[in-house]
Amino acid sequence: MRDLRIVFLGTPDFAVETLKAIVEAKYNVVGVITAPDRPAGRGRKLQESAVKKYALENGLKVLQPTNLKSEDFLQELKALDPNLQVVVAFRMLPTVVWKLPEYGTFNLHASLLPQYRGAAPINWALINGESKTGVSTFFIDEKIDTGEMILQEEVNISKEENAGLLHDKLMQTGARLVVKTLRVIEEGEVKTIPQTETGTLKSANKLSRENTKINWSDSLENIYNHIRGLSPYPAAWTNLINGNNELMMKIYAAEKELQEHEYEIGQVLKQEKEVKVAVTKGLLILKEIQLPGKRKMKVKELLNGYDFFPNAKVL
């Protein structure tokens, strides 16, 4: 059995669950590397990362480098004497960092690699209407998400699931997979599998203002998947023309209604206590939205104080 000395690298909530699993499995975490504190909120107070908060609560040594290549940071890292590094939701590492430990540096990625390499694998699996996804552990190499795989676990996606729910499911599954990965490394029984480049590879590009905007000329199914794939963050959005106002509207939840109709694509229909948008071969029923200056609201609640004009439409 190898005596592991682990440095953990991660920043958001998704990473905390894995760090917690490693600590609870009684592994020796000699240090935690996370992002520097950042100003947030109205008061612009410095906020600690979720990983830093957990690490300090559990008496772990924390490093917060701004430059991963700086000599001061590299000396601090070497002083921890790690023989394995675990990366979950962190930035790209320079070669000098990931090559440092004797047993390598492995990463947890929220997809079934080689599919959905990139920054937003959870969102894109949903946007593309996948019925399954998963988590993978792999040793880091020079490129992004291309290293030799260690373990994988498949997860089914339900048709109602949104990005928030899938995030939490993969977070739990991923934490368990990392502990399994530590066991095989600890026992010296790692058998890696090279990632295959055959077939069509789908990417998980960074989300932007352009690719989160709803395309109303798309199919009802694709629009529905686009919305759930971006909910609750960063949220699918559209321009709403309501009377003389043009507003940015975020849509967090919707339902599909398949039917033939003669409405113009993008026309907004207020029918009793429901708001619907006409799309190709159906209507999209808006369930939860956010308008500028307002909080996220159920549409029924919004209609108590907001009205949609008869000629309202989305673009």
Phi and psi in degrees as GROMACS dihedral restraints (atoms count N, CA, C in turn):
[ dihedral_restraints ]
;  ai    aj    ak    al  type     phi  dphi    fc
    3     4     5     6     1   -83.4    20    10
    4     5     6     7     1   146.4    20    10
    6     7     8     9     1   -94.4    20    10
    7     8     9    10     1   102.1    20    10
    9    10    11    12     1   -81.5    20    10
   10    11    12    13     1   134.9    20    10
   12    13    14    15     1  -118.9    20    10
   13    14    15    16     1   104.1    20    10
   15    16    17    18     1  -102.1    20    10
   16    17    18    19     1   132.4    20    10
   18    19    20    21     1  -105.7    20    10
   19    20    21    22     1   129.8    20    10
   21    22    23    24     1  -106.3    20    10
   22    23    24    25     1   133.3    20    10
   24    25    26    27     1  -121.7    20    10
   25    26    27    28     1   121.0    20    10
   27    28    29    30     1  -175.1    20    10
   28    29    30    31     1   168.1    20    10
   30    31    32    33     1  -134.6    20    10
   31    32    33    34     1   -55.2    20    10
   33    34    35    36     1   -86.4    20    10
   34    35    36    37     1  -177.7    20    10
   36    37    38    39     1   -53.1    20    10
   37    38    39    40     1   -39.3    20    10
   39    40    41    42     1   -54.5    20    10
   40    41    42    43     1   -36.2    20    10
   42    43    44    45     1   -78.7    20    10
   43    44    45    46     1   -28.9    20    10
   45    46    47    48     1   -59.2    20    10
   46    47    48    49     1   -42.7    20    10
   48    49    50    51     1   -58.9    20    10
   49    50    51    52     1   -38.6    20    10
   51    52    53    54     1   -70.3    20    10
   52    53    54    55     1   -45.0    20    10
   54    55    56    57     1   -59.2    20    10
   55    56    57    58     1   -42.8    20    10
   57    58    59    60     1   -60.1    20    10
   58    59    60    61     1   -43.9    20    10
   60    61    62    63     1   -63.1    20    10
   61    62    63    64     1   -39.0    20    10
   63    64    65    66     1   -65.4    20    10
   64    65    66    67     1   -45.2    20    10
   66    67    68    69     1   -63.9    20    10
   67    68    69    70     1   -45.0    20    10
   69    70    71    72     1   -69.0    20    10
   70    71    72    73     1   -22.6    20    10
   72    73    74    75     1   -83.4    20    10
   73    74    75    76     1     5.9    20    10
   75    76    77    78     1    68.6    20    10
   76    77    78    79     1    28.1    20    10
   78    79    80    81     1   -80.5    20    10
   79    80    81    82     1   155.2    20    10
   81    82    83    84     1   -88.1    20    10
   82    83    84    85     1   101.3    20    10
   84    85    86    87     1   -94.8    20    10
   85    86    87    88     1   107.4    20    10
   87    88    89    90     1   -86.3    20    10
   88    89    90    91     1   -12.4    20    10
   90    91    92    93     1  -173.0    20    10
   91    92    93    94     1   156.3    20    10
   93    94    95    96     1  -128.6    20    10
   94    95    96    97     1   129.4    20    10
   96    97    98    99     1  -111.6    20    10
   97    98    99   100     1   127.4    20    10
   99   100   101   102     1  -143.5    20    10
  100   101   102   103     1   172.6    20    10
  102   103   104   105     1   -68.6    20    10
  103   104   105   106     1   152.3    20    10
  105   106   107   108     1   -61.4    20    10
  106   107   108   109     1   154.6    20    10
  108   109   110   111     1   -59.2    20    10
  109   110   111   112     1   142.1    20    10
  111   112   113   114     1  -127.8    20    10
  112   113   114   115     1   145.6    20    10
  114   115   116   117     1   -68.1    20    10
  115   116   117   118     1   138.4    20    10
  117   118   119   120     1  -151.8    20    10
  118   119   120   121     1   159.9    20    10
  120   121   122   123     1    79.4    20    10
  121   122   123   124     1   178.1    20    10
  123   124   125   126     1   -63.9    20    10
  124   125   126   127     1   -35.8    20    10
  126   127   128   129     1   -82.6    20    10
  127   128   129   130     1    -3.6    20    10
  129   130   131   132     1    52.6    20    10
  130   131   132   133     1    36.8    20    10
  132   133   134   135     1   -74.2    20    10
  133   134   135   136     1   149.8    20    10
  135   136   137   138     1   -68.1    20    10
  136   137   138   139     1   129.1    20    10
  138   139   140   141     1  -112.4    20    10
  139   140   141   142     1   133.1    20    10
  141   142   143   144     1   -80.6    20    10
  142   143   144   145     1   148.2    20    10
  144   145   146   147     1   -66.8    20    10
  145   146   147   148     1   158.6    20    10
  147   148   149   150     1   -59.4    20    10
  148   149   150   151     1   -39.1    20    10
  150   151   152   153     1   -65.6    20    10
  151   152   153   154     1   -41.8    20    10
  153   154   155   156     1   -61.3    20    10
  154   155   156   157     1   -44.2    20    10
  156   157   158   159     1   -58.2    20    10
  157   158   159   160     1   -47.7    20    10
  159   160   161   162     1   -63.8    20    10
  160   161   162   163     1   -43.3    20    10
  162   163   164   165     1   -61.3    20    10
  163   164   165   166     1   -45.7    20    10
  165   166   167   168     1   -66.5    20    10
  166   167   168   169     1   -38.8    20    10
  168   169   170   171     1   -61.5    20    10
  169   170   171   172     1   -25.5    20    10
  171   172   173   174     1  -109.7    20    10
  172   173   174   175     1    17.8    20    10
  174   175   176   177     1    67.9    20    10
  175   176   177   178     1    28.2    20    10
  177   178   179   180     1   -94.0    20    10
  178   179   180   181     1   145.8    20    10
  180   181   182   183     1   -71.8    20    10
  181   182   183   184     1   132.5    20    10
  183   184   185   186     1  -117.8    20    10
  184   185   186   187     1   132.6    20    10
  186   187   188   189     1  -116.8    20    10
  187   188   189   190     1   138.6    20    10
  189   190   191   192     1  -130.4    20    10
  190   191   192   193     1    69.1    20    10
  192   193   194   195     1   -71.2    20    10
  193   194   195   196     1   143.0    20    10
  195   196   197   198     1   -88.1    20    10
  196   197   198   199     1   -28.1    20    10
  198   199   200   201     1  -126.9    20    10
  199   200   201   202     1   113.0    20    10
  201   202   203   204     1   -73.7    20    10
  202   203   204   205     1    -8.5    20    10
  204   205   206   207     1  -102.9    20    10
  205   206   207   208     1    -1.8    20    10
  207   208   209   210     1   -66.9    20    10
  208   209   210   211     1   144.2    20    10
  210   211   212   213     1   -63.6    20    10
  211   212   213   214     1   -37.2    20    10
  213   214   215   216     1   -62.1    20    10
  214   215   216   217     1   -45.6    20    10
  216   217   218   219     1   -65.5    20    10
  217   218   219   220     1   -45.0    20    10
  219   220   221   222     1   -61.3    20    10
  220   221   222   223     1   -35.9    20    10
  222   223   224   225     1   -66.9    20    10
  223   224   225   226     1   -41.0    20    10
  225   226   227   228     1   -63.5    20    10
  226   227   228   229     1   -41.2    20    10
  228   229   230   231     1   -65.6    20    10
  229   230   231   232     1   -45.8    20    10
  231   232   233   234     1   -62.9    20    10
  232   233   234   235     1   -34.0    20    10
  234   235   236   237     1   -64.9    20    10
  235   236   237   238     1   -26.0    20    10
  237   238   239   240     1   -72.7    20    10
  238   239   240   241     1   -18.3    20    10
  240   241   242   243     1    54.3    20    10
  241   242   243   244     1    51.4    20    10
  243   244   245   246     1   -75.9    20    10
  244   245   246   247     1   147.6    20    10
  246   247   248   249     1  -112.4    20    10
  247   248   249   250     1     2.7    20    10
  249   250   251   252     1  -156.3    20    10
  250   251   252   253     1   140.1    20    10
  252   253   254   255     1  -123.4    20    10
  253   254   255   256     1   139.8    20    10
  255   256   257   258     1  -118.9    20    10
  256   257   258   259     1   125.6    20    10
  258   259   260   261     1  -116.2    20    10
  259   260   261   262     1   128.1    20    10
  261   262   263   264     1  -138.6    20    10
  262   263   264   265     1   115.3    20    10
  264   265   266   267     1    53.5    20    10
  265   266   267   268     1    62.1    20    10
  267   268   269   270     1  -132.9    20    10
  268   269   270   271     1   175.5    20    10
  270   271   272   273     1   -79.6    20    10
  271   272   273   274     1   173.4    20    10
  273   274   275   276     1   -66.2    20    10
  274   275   276   277     1   137.1    20    10
  276   277   278   279     1   -97.7    20    10
  277   278   279   280     1   140.6    20    10
  279   280   281   282     1   -70.1    20    10
  280   281   282   283     1   155.1    20    10
  282   283   284   285     1   -53.7    20    10
  283   284   285   286     1   -40.5    20    10
  285   286   287   288     1   -61.2    20    10
  286   287   288   289     1   -26.3    20    10
  288   289   290   291     1   -85.1    20    10
  289   290   291   292     1   -50.9    20    10
  291   292   293   294     1   -72.6    20    10
  292   293   294   295     1   -20.0    20    10
  294   295   296   297     1   -87.7    20    10
  295   296   297   298     1    -5.2    20    10
  297   298   299   300     1   -64.2    20    10
  298   299   300   301     1   -50.2    20    10
  300   301   302   303     1   -75.3    20    10
  301   302   303   304     1   148.7    20    10
  303   304   305   306     1   -59.1    20    10
  304   305   306   307     1   -41.2    20    10
  306   307   308   309     1   -95.7    20    10
  307   308   309   310     1     7.9    20    10
  309   310   311   312     1    93.5    20    10
  310   311   312   313     1  -176.6    20    10
  312   313   314   315     1  -127.9    20    10
  313   314   315   316     1   122.7    20    10
  315   316   317   318     1  -117.5    20    10
  316   317   318   319     1   155.3    20    10
  318   319   320   321     1  -120.9    20    10
  319   320   321   322     1   145.7    20    10
  321   322   323   324     1  -100.2    20    10
  322   323   324   325     1   126.3    20    10
  324   325   326   327     1  -123.2    20    10
  325   326   327   328     1   137.8    20    10
  327   328   329   330     1   -87.4    20    10
  328   329   330   331     1    57.0    20    10
  330   331   332   333     1  -161.2    20    10
  331   332   333   334     1   171.6    20    10
  333   334   335   336     1   -90.6    20    10
  334   335   336   337     1    89.1    20    10
  336   337   338   339     1   -59.2    20    10
  337   338   339   340     1   146.8    20    10
  339   340   341   342     1   -84.4    20    10
  340   341   342   343     1     2.6    20    10
  342   343   344   345     1   -70.8    20    10
  343   344   345   346     1   145.1    20    10
  345   346   347   348     1    58.7    20    10
  346   347   348   349     1    49.4    20    10
  348   349   350   351     1   -71.6    20    10
  349   350   351   352     1   144.2    20    10
  351   352   353   354     1   126.8    20    10
  352   353   354   355     1  -169.0    20    10
  354   355   356   357     1   -78.9    20    10
  355   356   357   358     1   -25.3    20    10
  357   358   359   360     1  -132.5    20    10
  358   359   360   361     1    58.4    20    10
  360   361   362   363     1   -65.9    20    10
  361   362   363   364     1   -33.7    20    10
  363   364   365   366     1   -65.9    20    10
  364   365   366   367     1   -47.3    20    10
  366   367   368   369     1   -62.2    20    10
  367   368   369   370     1   -46.5    20    10
  369   370   371   372     1   -70.9    20    10
  370   371   372   373     1   -30.7    20    10
  372   373   374   375     1   -61.4    20    10
  373   374   375   376     1   -39.5    20    10
  375   376   377   378     1   -74.7    20    10
  376   377   378   379     1   -44.3    20    10
  378   379   380   381     1   -57.4    20    10
  379   380   381   382     1   -37.3    20    10
  381   382   383   384     1   -85.9    20    10
  382   383   384   385     1     4.7    20    10
  384   385   386   387     1    70.4    20    10
  385   386   387   388     1    29.1    20    10
  387   388   389   390     1   -66.5    20    10
  388   389   390   391     1   149.7    20    10
  390   391   392   393     1   -98.6    20    10
  391   392   393   394     1   -10.0    20    10
  393   394   395   396     1  -149.8    20    10
  394   395   396   397     1   154.2    20    10
  396   397   398   399     1  -147.5    20    10
  397   398   399   400     1  -150.0    20    10
  399   400   401   402     1   168.4    20    10
  400   401   402   403     1  -163.8    20    10
  402   403   404   405     1  -131.5    20    10
  403   404   405   406     1   150.0    20    10
  405   406   407   408     1  -136.3    20    10
  406   407   408   409     1   143.1    20    10
  408   409   410   411     1  -111.8    20    10
  409   410   411   412     1   140.7    20    10
  411   412   413   414     1  -152.4    20    10
  412   413   414   415     1   152.8    20    10
  414   415   416   417     1   -77.6    20    10
  415   416   417   418     1   133.1    20    10
  417   418   419   420     1   -69.0    20    10
  418   419   420   421     1   140.2    20    10
  420   421   422   423     1  -130.1    20    10
  421   422   423   424     1  -161.2    20    10
  423   424   425   426     1   -67.9    20    10
  424   425   426   427     1   -26.1    20    10
  426   427   428   429     1  -101.2    20    10
  427   428   429   430     1   179.6    20    10
  429   430   431   432     1   -90.9    20    10
  430   431   432   433     1   119.0    20    10
  432   433   434   435     1    59.6    20    10
  433   434   435   436     1    33.5    20    10
  435   436   437   438     1  -114.8    20    10
  436   437   438   439     1    -4.0    20    10
  438   439   440   441     1   -67.1    20    10
  439   440   441   442     1   168.7    20    10
  441   442   443   444     1   -65.7    20    10
  442   443   444   445     1   132.1    20    10
  444   445   446   447     1   -79.7    20    10
  445   446   447   448     1   146.6    20    10
  447   448   449   450     1  -104.1    20    10
  448   449   450   451     1   -62.7    20    10
  450   451   452   453     1  -136.9    20    10
  451   452   453   454     1   156.4    20    10
  453   454   455   456     1  -139.7    20    10
  454   455   456   457     1   151.5    20    10
  456   457   458   459     1  -141.2    20    10
  457   458   459   460     1   131.1    20    10
  459   460   461   462     1   -84.2    20    10
  460   461   462   463     1   147.2    20    10
  462   463   464   465     1  -135.3    20    10
  463   464   465   466     1   131.6    20    10
  465   466   467   468     1   -78.8    20    10
  466   467   468   469     1   148.4    20    10
  468   469   470   471     1  -114.0    20    10
  469   470   471   472     1   126.4    20    10
  471   472   473   474     1   -83.5    20    10
  472   473   474   475     1   159.5    20    10
  474   475   476   477     1   -69.6    20    10
  475   476   477   478     1   -16.9    20    10
  477   478   479   480     1   -98.3    20    10
  478   479   480   481     1   -11.4    20    10
  480   481   482   483     1   -64.9    20    10
  481   482   483   484     1   139.8    20    10
  483   484   485   486     1  -110.0    20    10
  484   485   486   487     1  -179.4    20    10
  486   487   488   489     1   -63.8    20    10
  487   488   489   490     1   -34.9    20    10
  489   490   491   492     1   -63.9    20    10
  490   491   492   493     1   -45.1    20    10
  492   493   494   495     1   -67.6    20    10
  493   494   495   496     1   -42.2    20    10
  495   496   497   498     1   -67.4    20    10
  496   497   498   499     1   -38.2    20    10
  498   499   500   501     1   -53.8    20    10
  499   500   501   502     1   -48.9    20    10
  501   502   503   504     1   -67.0    20    10
  502   503   504   505     1   -37.6    20    10
  504   505   506   507     1   -65.8    20    10
  505   506   507   508     1   -45.4    20    10
  507   508   509   510     1   -70.0    20    10
  508   509   510   511     1   -31.3    20    10
  510   511   512   513     1   -60.8    20    10
  511   512   513   514     1   -45.4    20    10
  513   514   515   516     1   -68.2    20    10
  514   515   516   517     1   -46.8    20    10
  516   517   518   519     1   -63.2    20    10
  517   518   519   520     1   -41.3    20    10
  519   520   521   522     1   -63.6    20    10
  520   521   522   523     1   -39.9    20    10
  522   523   524   525     1   -61.2    20    10
  523   524   525   526     1   -43.0    20    10
  525   526   527   528     1   -65.8    20    10
  526   527   528   529     1   -38.3    20    10
  528   529   530   531     1   -66.6    20    10
  529   530   531   532     1   -36.7    20    10
  531   532   533   534     1   -63.5    20    10
  532   533   534   535     1   -42.1    20    10
  534   535   536   537     1   -63.7    20    10
  535   536   537   538     1   -40.0    20    10
  537   538   539   540     1   -61.8    20    10
  538   539   540   541     1   -40.1    20    10
  540   541   542   543     1   -64.3    20    10
  541   542   543   544     1   -42.3    20    10
  543   544   545   546     1   -59.6    20    10
  544   545   546   547     1   -38.2    20    10
  546   547   548   549     1   -63.2    20    10
  547   548   549   550     1   -44.6    20    10
  549   550   551   552     1   -69.6    20    10
  550   551   552   553     1   -32.6    20    10
  552   553   554   555     1   -70.2    20    10
  553   554   555   556     1   -42.6    20    10
  555   556   557   558     1   -59.4    20    10
  556   557   558   559     1   -38.2    20    10
  558   559   560   561     1   -86.2    20    10
  559   560   561   562     1    -1.0    20    10
  561   562   563   564     1    68.0    20    10
  562   563   564   565     1    29.3    20    10
  564   565   566   567     1  -115.8    20    10
  565   566   567   568     1    30.3    20    10
  567   568   569   570     1   -73.3    20    10
  568   569   570   571     1   125.9    20    10
  570   571   572   573     1  -122.5    20    10
  571   572   573   574     1   102.7    20    10
  573   574   575   576     1   -84.7    20    10
  574   575   576   577     1   156.6    20    10
  576   577   578   579     1  -122.6    20    10
  577   578   579   580     1   122.6    20    10
  579   580   581   582     1   -62.9    20    10
  580   581   582   583     1   143.9    20    10
  582   583   584   585     1   -74.1    20    10
  583   584   585   586     1   134.2    20    10
  585   586   587   588     1   -88.4    20    10
  586   587   588   589     1   142.4    20    10
  588   589   590   591     1  -103.8    20    10
  589   590   591   592     1     9.9    20    10
  591   592   593   594     1   -80.8    20    10
  592   593   594   595     1   157.4    20    10
  594   595   596   597     1    78.1    20    10
  595   596   597   598     1  -174.0    20    10
  597   598   599   600     1   -87.5    20    10
  598   599   600   601     1   120.4    20    10
  600   601   602   603     1   -97.8    20    10
  601   602   603   604     1   127.0    20    10
  603   604   605   606     1   -94.4    20    10
  604   605   606   607     1   137.1    20    10
  606   607   608   609     1  -101.9    20    10
  607   608   609   610     1   164.5    20    10
  609   610   611   612     1  -122.1    20    10
  610   611   612   613     1    64.0    20    10
  612   613   614   615     1   -57.5    20    10
  613   614   615   616     1   154.8    20    10
  615   616   617   618     1   -57.3    20    10
  616   617   618   619     1   139.7    20    10
  618   619   620   621     1   -76.5    20    10
  619   620   621   622     1   141.0    20    10
  621   622   623   624     1  -138.2    20    10
  622   623   624   625     1   172.8    20    10
  624   625   626   627     1   -59.9    20    10
  625   626   627   628     1   -36.7    20    10
  627   628   629   630     1   -70.2    20    10
  628   629   630   631     1   -47.2    20    10
  630   631   632   633     1   -86.2    20    10
  631   632   633   634     1    -1.5    20    10
  633   634   635   636     1   -98.2    20    10
  634   635   636   637     1    -8.9    20    10
  636   637   638   639     1   -72.5    20    10
  637   638   639   640     1   139.1    20    10
  639   640   641   642     1   -77.6    20    10
  640   641   642   643     1   133.8    20    10
  642   643   644   645     1   -98.6    20    10
  643   644   645   646     1   101.8    20    10
  645   646   647   648     1   -72.2    20    10
  646   647   648   649     1   -12.0    20    10
  648   649   650   651     1   -85.8    20    10
  649   650   651   652     1    -4.1    20    10
  651   652   653   654     1   -73.6    20    10
  652   653   654   655     1   175.4    20    10
  654   655   656   657     1   -73.8    20    10
  655   656   657   658     1   159.1    20    10
  657   658   659   660     1   -56.0    20    10
  658   659   660   661     1   -44.8    20    10
  660   661   662   663     1   -62.6    20    10
  661   662   663   664     1   -43.7    20    10
  663   664   665   666     1   -67.2    20    10
  664   665   666   667     1   -38.2    20    10
  666   667   668   669     1   -66.4    20    10
  667   668   669   670     1   -43.2    20    10
  669   670   671   672     1   -59.7    20    10
  670   671   672   673     1   -44.9    20    10
  672   673   674   675     1   -66.7    20    10
  673   674   675   676     1   -36.0    20    10
  675   676   677   678     1   -60.7    20    10
  676   677   678   679     1   -43.7    20    10
  678   679   680   681     1   -67.1    20    10
  679   680   681   682     1   -48.4    20    10
  681   682   683   684     1   -70.5    20    10
  682   683   684   685     1   -28.5    20    10
  684   685   686   687     1   -70.7    20    10
  685   686   687   688     1   -13.7    20    10
  687   688   689   690     1  -117.5    20    10
  688   689   690   691     1    10.8    20    10
  690   691   692   693     1  -109.0    20    10
  691   692   693   694     1   132.0    20    10
  693   694   695   696     1   -90.8    20    10
  694   695   696   697     1    -4.8    20    10
  696   697   698   699     1  -142.1    20    10
  697   698   699   700     1   136.6    20    10
  699   700   701   702     1   -87.5    20    10
  700   701   702   703     1    -5.1    20    10
  702   703   704   705     1    90.4    20    10
  703   704   705   706     1   132.0    20    10
  705   706   707   708     1   -70.2    20    10
  706   707   708   709     1   146.9    20    10
  708   709   710   711     1  -138.5    20    10
  709   710   711   712     1   163.9    20    10
  711   712   713   714     1  -153.9    20    10
  712   713   714   715     1   163.8    20    10
  714   715   716   717     1   -91.3    20    10
  715   716   717   718     1   128.3    20    10
  717   718   719   720     1  -107.0    20    10
  718   719   720   721     1   122.7    20    10
  720   721   722   723     1   -98.6    20    10
  721   722   723   724     1   113.4    20    10
  723   724   725   726     1  -131.5    20    10
  724   725   726   727     1   103.4    20    10
  726   727   728   729     1    67.0    20    10
  727   728   729   730     1  -125.2    20    10
  729   730   731   732     1   -94.3    20    10
  730   731   732   733     1     3.9    20    10
  732   733   734   735     1  -103.3    20    10
  733   734   735   736     1   141.3    20    10
  735   736   737   738     1  -116.6    20    10
  736   737   738   739     1   119.5    20    10
  738   739   740   741     1  -125.2    20    10
  739   740   741   742     1   153.9    20    10
  741   742   743   744     1   -88.8    20    10
  742   743   744   745     1   123.8    20    10
  744   745   746   747     1  -115.1    20    10
  745   746   747   748     1   128.6    20    10
  747   748   749   750     1   -96.1    20    10
  748   749   750   751     1   138.8    20    10
  750   751   752   753     1  -118.6    20    10
  751   752   753   754     1   121.8    20    10
  753   754   755   756     1  -103.0    20    10
  754   755   756   757     1   -27.5    20    10
  756   757   758   759     1  -151.3    20    10
  757   758   759   760     1   143.3    20    10
  759   760   761   762     1  -153.5    20    10
  760   761   762   763     1   166.1    20    10
  762   763   764   765     1  -129.2    20    10
  763   764   765   766     1   156.8    20    10
  765   766   767   768     1   -99.0    20    10
  766   767   768   769     1   142.7    20    10
  768   769   770   771     1  -134.7    20    10
  769   770   771   772     1   100.7    20    10
  771   772   773   774     1   -74.1    20    10
  772   773   774   775     1   125.0    20    10
  774   775   776   777     1  -170.6    20    10
  775   776   777   778     1   150.1    20    10
  777   778   779   780     1   -79.6    20    10
  778   779   780   781     1   142.7    20    10
  780   781   782   783     1  -154.6    20    10
  781   782   783   784     1   171.2    20    10
  783   784   785   786     1  -116.4    20    10
  784   785   786   787     1    15.8    20    10
  786   787   788   789     1   -71.8    20    10
  787   788   789   790     1   155.9    20    10
  789   790   791   792     1   -72.7    20    10
  790   791   792   793     1   140.0    20    10
  792   793   794   795     1   -59.6    20    10
  793   794   795   796     1   128.0    20    10
  795   796   797   798     1    95.0    20    10
  796   797   798   799     1    -7.0    20    10
  798   799   800   801     1   -67.3    20    10
  799   800   801   802     1   135.0    20    10
  801   802   803   804     1   -96.5    20    10
  802   803   804   805     1   127.8    20    10
  804   805   806   807     1  -116.7    20    10
  805   806   807   808     1   123.4    20    10
  807   808   809   810     1   -99.4    20    10
  808   809   810   811     1   114.7    20    10
  810   811   812   813     1  -125.5    20    10
  811   812   813   814     1   106.5    20    10
  813   814   815   816     1    54.6    20    10
  814   815   816   817     1  -119.2    20    10
  816   817   818   819     1  -100.0    20    10
  817   818   819   820     1    25.7    20    10
  819   820   821   822     1  -125.0    20    10
  820   821   822   823     1   150.8    20    10
  822   823   824   825     1  -122.5    20    10
  823   824   825   826     1   127.4    20    10
  825   826   827   828     1  -126.9    20    10
  826   827   828   829     1   154.8    20    10
  828   829   830   831     1  -120.5    20    10
  829   830   831   832     1   130.9    20    10
  831   832   833   834     1   -76.8    20    10
  832   833   834   835     1   127.5    20    10
  834   835   836   837     1  -132.1    20    10
  835   836   837   838     1   177.3    20    10
  837   838   839   840     1   -59.9    20    10
  838   839   840   841     1   123.0    20    10
  840   841   842   843     1    59.0    20    10
  841   842   843   844     1    32.1    20    10
  843   844   845   846     1   169.5    20    10
  844   845   846   847     1  -177.5    20    10
  846   847   848   849     1  -125.7    20    10
  847   848   849   850     1   141.6    20    10
  849   850   851   852     1  -102.6    20    10
  850   851   852   853     1   118.6    20    10
  852   853   854   855     1   -89.2    20    10
  853   854   855   856     1   117.6    20    10
  855   856   857   858     1   -79.1    20    10
  856   857   858   859     1   128.2    20    10
  858   859   860   861     1  -110.1    20    10
  859   860   861   862     1   -36.4    20    10
  861   862   863   864     1  -145.9    20    10
  862   863   864   865     1   123.7    20    10
  864   865   866   867     1  -140.0    20    10
  865   866   867   868     1   172.6    20    10
  867   868   869   870     1  -140.5    20    10
  868   869   870   871     1   129.0    20    10
  870   871   872   873     1  -106.0    20    10
  871   872   873   874     1   158.2    20    10
  873   874   875   876     1   -55.0    20    10
  874   875   876   877     1   134.4    20    10
  876   877   878   879     1    79.3    20    10
  877   878   879   880     1    -1.0    20    10
  879   880   881   882     1  -118.6    20    10
  880   881   882   883     1   159.8    20    10
  882   883   884   885     1   -80.9    20    10
  883   884   885   886     1   167.6    20    10
  885   886   887   888     1   -62.4    20    10
  886   887   888   889     1   131.8    20    10
  888   889   890   891     1  -139.6    20    10
  889   890   891   892     1   149.6    20    10
  891   892   893   894     1   -66.3    20    10
  892   893   894   895     1   141.5    20    10
  894   895   896   897     1   -61.2    20    10
  895   896   897   898     1   -39.5    20    10
  897   898   899   900     1   -56.6    20    10
  898   899   900   901     1   -40.2    20    10
  900   901   902   903     1   -70.0    20    10
  901   902   903   904     1   -42.3    20    10
  903   904   905   906     1   -59.5    20    10
  904   905   906   907     1   -39.0    20    10
  906   907   908   909     1   -66.5    20    10
  907   908   909   910     1   -13.4    20    10
  909   910   911   912     1   -68.2    20    10
  910   911   912   913     1   -24.4    20    10
  912   913   914   915     1  -134.3    20    10
  913   914   915   916     1     9.0    20    10
  915   916   917   918     1  -141.2    20    10
  916   917   918   919     1   139.9    20    10
  918   919   920   921     1  -120.8    20    10
  919   920   921   922     1   145.1    20    10
  921   922   923   924     1  -100.1    20    10
  922   923   924   925     1   126.8    20    10
  924   925   926   927     1   -69.5    20    10
  925   926   927   928     1   156.0    20    10
  927   928   929   930     1   -58.5    20    10
  928   929   930   931     1   -27.9    20    10
  930   931   932   933     1  -100.7    20    10
  931   932   933   934     1    18.5    20    10
  933   934   935   936     1   -63.6    20    10
  934   935   936   937     1   145.4    20    10
  936   937   938   939     1  -153.1    20    10
  937   938   939   940     1   163.5    20    10
  939   940   941   942     1  -115.3    20    10
  940   941   942   943     1   149.0    20    10
